[in-house]
Amino acid sequence: MTDLYSIGEMVIDFIPGSEPGSYIRKAGGAPANVAIAIAKNGLKASMCCKVGNDDFGHFLLDTLKEYKVTAACPDLCDEAITTLSFVTLKEDGERVFTFARKPGADMFLSEEDVKEADISDAAIIHAGSCSLSAQPEADATRKAMRLAHEQGKLVSFDVNYRNVMWKDDQAACTSAVMNILDYVDFLKISEEEVDMMGGVDAISKLMEQHRIAVTVETLGSHGAQAFFKGGVVRVEGRKAKAVDATGAGDAFWGGFLSSLRIQGVSSVKDLTEDKLRKAMDYGNVSGCICVQNKGAIASIPTRAQIEEYIRVNG
């Protein structure tokens, strides 16, 4: 049994080093980062994506291998398709995000790429925001999520609203989210994205209408909240020595999903408020440690580090 089967588009991040103009390379992309976080918690993870036969694609595959994530990827594509993002650190400490796809790149999976056997073998299916694309190229990912839902698997989805993807068309992004809600159990959504979709009250009604078991909103140092069985479950943030770090959200989500598996949650039917709260706090600690260590894949903590932090800090 694979604990997590992660599918989606790939991003190679260059994040700031300790000085303006210096960078650290990060494997990037929520599907890869979450799979690595699951693996660092001692669970089994596999990753399905398209990878370009270029320096960035090889770096991604090497990183997955390093962290013992099975790369259930198609053959390397001759055309360099890896999506790139850059986070520039300015002199005043501000982080500026730039997103760039190589011309003609095709990062979407086909139905042949996503094997039904891999879905059936996994406990949790996680997908990235490419599935929100209005284009038919993302149909394979959406079909995989629907199939997993029909099989009673846990289906996790990371909403990532970016102006570069939606060109400030918030209505289009909201509509795209609505189109996947019928087969998603866990939706990772930020405070900004909640505001974009009408605020907490609107999201709460949306969850009730679509009968989603839980939607989790990550709020960084402010903690997290989940809409569960008509109510709201809140977890206070853990104090970190920094404000933000690239990868902290993925560390949160990897810790959250790991905790559910560690607690024996294999379907929505197994979920209780206590298990949900423990998973949210576990994710908070994971994200907090990642922030303290200034982000990047190497900063995503192991299960032992998370549990030691909880033991010491309560």
C-alpha positions as a printed Julia matrix, in Angstrom:
314×3 Matrix{Float64}:
   0.0    0.0     0.0
   1.27   3.45   -0.98
   0.35   6.06    1.61
   0.35   8.93   -0.89
   0.08   9.02   -4.67
   0.84  12.58   -5.76
   0.1   13.89   -9.25
   0.48  17.25  -10.93
   2.64  19.9   -12.54
   6.22  20.55  -11.54
   7.86  23.79  -10.52
  11.56  24.27   -9.9
  11.98  27.09   -7.41
  15.02  29.25   -6.9
  14.56  30.72   -3.45
  16.63  33.43   -1.76
  19.82  32.51    0.03
  21.07  34.46    3.02
  21.95  37.49    0.89
  20.08  39.36   -1.88
  21.01  37.86   -5.22
  21.98  34.43   -3.82
  19.66  31.48   -4.45
  18.95  27.94   -3.31
  17.32  25.49   -5.69
  14.16  23.73   -4.45
  12.47  20.77   -6.11
   9.25  22.77   -6.11
   5.61  22.13   -6.89
   3.17  21.11   -4.18
   2.77  17.52   -5.46
   6.54  16.87   -5.22
   7.03  18.76   -1.97
   4.12  17.04   -0.22
   5.33  13.63   -1.41
   8.78  14.39    0.02
   7.22  15.55    3.31
   5.27  12.28    3.54
   8.47  10.31    2.89
  10.35  12.26    5.58
   7.61  11.12    7.98
   8.56   7.52    7.23
   5.58   6.79    4.96
   5.5    5.51    1.38
   4.98   8.09   -1.38
   4.95   7.99   -5.16
   4.93  10.86   -7.62
   3.52  11.01  -11.15
   4.34  13.99  -13.34
   5.84  15.02  -16.65
   9.53  15.86  -16.48
  11.67  17.58  -19.06
  14.93  15.98  -20.17
  16.88  19.0   -18.95
  18.92  20.11  -15.97
  15.83  21.02  -13.96
  13.99  17.8   -14.71
  16.99  15.68  -13.71
  17.33  17.71  -10.51
  13.7   16.99   -9.65
  14.07  13.24  -10.24
  17.31  13.12   -8.24
  15.6   14.96   -5.37
  12.66  12.52   -5.35
  15.09   9.6    -5.34
  17.13  11.17   -2.52
  14.06  11.3    -0.31
  12.87   7.79   -1.32
   9.85   8.93   -3.31
   8.99   6.48   -6.09
   8.96   8.42   -9.38
   6.02   6.95  -11.27
   6.77   9.42  -14.06
   6.54   8.98  -17.82
   9.76   8.9   -19.81
  11.72  12.14  -19.8
  10.35  14.48  -22.46
  12.79  15.75  -25.08
  11.22  19.18  -24.95
  12.18  20.96  -21.75
   8.84  21.29  -20.0
   9.76  21.97  -16.41
   8.0   25.05  -15.05
  10.26  27.58  -13.35
   9.57  30.01  -10.55
  11.89  32.48   -8.9
  11.6   34.2    -5.55
  13.76  37.31   -5.41
  14.89  38.66   -2.06
  15.1   42.47   -2.06
  17.35  44.55    0.19
  14.4   45.38    2.49
  13.6   41.69    2.93
  10.56  41.67    0.62
  10.09  38.5    -1.43
   9.06  39.01   -5.06
   7.59  36.01   -6.91
   8.11  35.47  -10.65
   6.56  32.58  -12.6
   7.77  31.5   -16.04
   6.87  28.57  -18.26
   9.17  27.67  -21.09
   7.57  28.42  -24.48
   5.54  25.51  -25.82
   5.87  23.54  -22.59
   3.2   20.95  -21.86
   3.1   19.96  -18.22
  -0.19  18.07  -18.24
  -0.55  14.31  -17.84
  -2.42  12.03  -20.21
  -4.74   9.18  -19.18
  -1.96   6.75  -20.12
   0.37   8.42  -17.62
  -1.93   8.05  -14.61
  -2.36   4.33  -14.0
  -5.55   3.09  -12.32
  -3.5    0.47  -10.46
  -1.47   3.23   -8.8
  -4.65   4.97   -7.67
  -6.11   1.74   -6.31
  -2.9    1.01   -4.38
  -2.82   4.39   -2.61
  -4.58   5.59    0.54
  -4.44   9.29   -0.33
  -4.43  11.0    -3.73
  -2.96  14.51   -3.8
  -3.07  16.85   -6.79
  -1.83  20.33   -7.59
  -3.52  23.35   -9.07
  -2.99  22.4   -12.72
  -6.23  20.43  -12.33
  -8.08  23.74  -12.19
  -7.12  24.53  -15.76
 -10.12  25.12  -17.99
  -8.24  23.35  -20.76
  -8.94  19.66  -21.46
  -5.26  18.85  -20.93
  -5.93  18.6   -17.18
  -8.75  16.08  -17.63
  -6.5   13.12  -16.76
  -5.71  14.56  -13.33
  -9.34  15.38  -12.67
 -10.38  11.88  -13.78
  -7.84  10.37  -11.37
  -9.28  12.42   -8.52
 -12.84  11.37   -9.4
 -11.84   7.69   -9.59
 -10.06   7.88   -6.24
 -13.15   9.48   -4.69
 -15.38   6.72   -6.08
 -13.05   4.13   -4.54
 -13.38   5.75   -1.12
  -9.83   7.14   -1.03
  -8.9   10.4     0.63
  -8.57  13.07   -2.07
  -6.42  16.11   -1.32
  -6.1   19.2    -3.49
  -3.88  22.28   -3.27
  -5.51  25.46   -4.57
  -2.81  27.84   -5.76
  -4.22  31.11   -6.99
  -1.66  32.97   -9.06
  -2.23  36.01  -11.22
  -0.04  34.47  -13.88
  -2.46  31.56  -14.18
  -5.75  33.43  -13.93
  -4.76  36.94  -15.06
  -6.76  38.52  -12.2
  -9.93  36.69  -13.3
 -11.05  35.7    -9.81
 -14.47  34.56  -11.06
 -12.81  32.04  -13.38
 -10.63  30.69  -10.57
 -13.61  30.39   -8.21
 -15.6   28.57  -10.89
 -12.72  26.16  -11.46
 -12.58  25.36   -7.73
 -16.34  24.76   -7.71
 -15.97  22.24  -10.53
 -13.78  19.89   -8.48
 -15.43  20.13   -5.07
 -17.72  17.13   -5.56
 -14.77  14.74   -5.41
 -12.33  16.48   -3.04
 -12.13  15.72    0.7
  -9.26  17.99    1.75
  -8.77  21.36    0.15
  -5.62  23.32    1.04
  -6.52  26.96    0.65
  -4.84  30.13    1.87
  -6.31  33.14    3.61
  -5.97  35.16    0.4
  -7.83  32.51   -1.58
 -10.61  32.33    1.0
 -11.07  36.09    0.69
 -11.08  35.75   -3.09
 -13.95  33.26   -2.87
 -16.11  35.46   -0.64
 -14.7   35.0     2.85
 -15.07  32.43    5.62
 -18.89  32.47    5.67
 -19.08  31.86    1.92
 -16.56  29.01    2.12
 -18.45  27.44    5.03
 -21.7   27.45    3.03
 -19.86  26.06    0.02
 -18.55  23.16    2.06
 -22.03  22.39    3.38
 -23.54  22.48   -0.12
 -20.94  20.11   -1.51
 -20.91  17.89    1.58
 -17.14  18.09    1.78
 -15.92  16.39    4.93
 -13.32  19.01    5.7
 -11.64  21.97    4.12
  -8.47  23.21    5.77
  -7.24  26.76    5.46
  -3.6   27.31    6.37
  -2.9   30.64    7.97
   0.83  30.51    8.55
   1.83  31.71   12.0
  -1.86  32.34   12.74
  -2.62  28.63   12.7
  -5.24  26.83   10.64
  -8.96  26.22   10.54
 -11.11  23.45    9.09
 -14.78  23.33    8.19
 -15.96  19.99    9.55
 -19.5   18.61    9.89
 -21.07  22.04    9.79
 -18.69  23.55   12.34
 -15.26  25.15   12.38
 -12.23  23.55   14.03
  -9.39  25.96   14.81
  -5.79  25.34   15.82
  -3.55  28.12   17.08
  -0.31  28.85   15.27
   3.07  27.77   16.58
   5.53  30.62   17.06
   8.41  30.71   14.6
  11.45  32.94   14.51
  10.69  34.13   10.99
   7.64  35.37    9.14
   7.62  33.19    6.05
   9.58  30.55    4.18
   9.16  28.98    0.77
   7.87  25.44    1.22
   6.31  25.99    4.66
   2.8   25.47    3.29
   3.83  22.2     1.67
   5.53  21.16    4.92
   2.25  21.89    6.72
   0.25  19.84    4.25
   2.68  16.94    4.2
   2.63  16.85    8.0
  -1.17  17.09    8.03
  -1.66  14.16    5.64
   1.1   12.17    7.38
  -0.64  12.55   10.73
  -3.91  11.28    9.3
  -2.17   8.14    8.05
  -0.23   7.7    11.31
  -3.57   7.87   13.14
  -5.04   5.21   10.85
  -7.37   7.44    8.83
  -7.92   5.7     5.49
 -11.24   7.26    4.49
 -13.48  10.15    5.45
 -15.52   7.73    7.54
 -12.53   7.31    9.89
 -12.22  11.04   10.53
 -13.16  12.49   13.93
 -12.69  16.02   15.23
  -9.94  14.84   17.58
  -7.99  13.16   14.76
  -8.5   16.22   12.57
  -7.26  18.58   15.29
  -4.16  16.44   15.92
  -3.39  16.39   12.19
  -3.79  20.16   11.92
  -1.46  20.77   14.87
   1.06  18.25   13.52
   1.01  20.16   10.23
   1.41  23.46   12.05
   4.52  22.18   13.82
   5.95  20.87   10.56
   5.41  24.24    8.86
   6.82  26.09   11.87
  10.04  24.06   11.85
  10.36  24.64    8.1
  10.04  28.41    8.66
  12.6   28.37   11.46
  15.03  26.65    9.11
  14.38  29.22    6.35
  12.47  26.91    4.05
  13.43  24.64    1.13
  13.14  20.86    0.89
  15.95  20.11    3.33
  14.08  22.13    5.97
  10.94  19.96    5.86
  11.18  18.09    9.18
  11.15  14.37    9.83
   8.56  12.62   11.98
  11.07  12.39   14.84
  11.74  16.15   14.7
   8.03  16.98   14.72
   7.27  14.68   17.63
  10.26  15.98   19.61
   9.05  19.55   19.08
   5.59  18.62   20.36
   7.1   16.78   23.34
   9.2   19.78   24.35
   6.68  22.53   23.58
   3.45  20.76   24.46
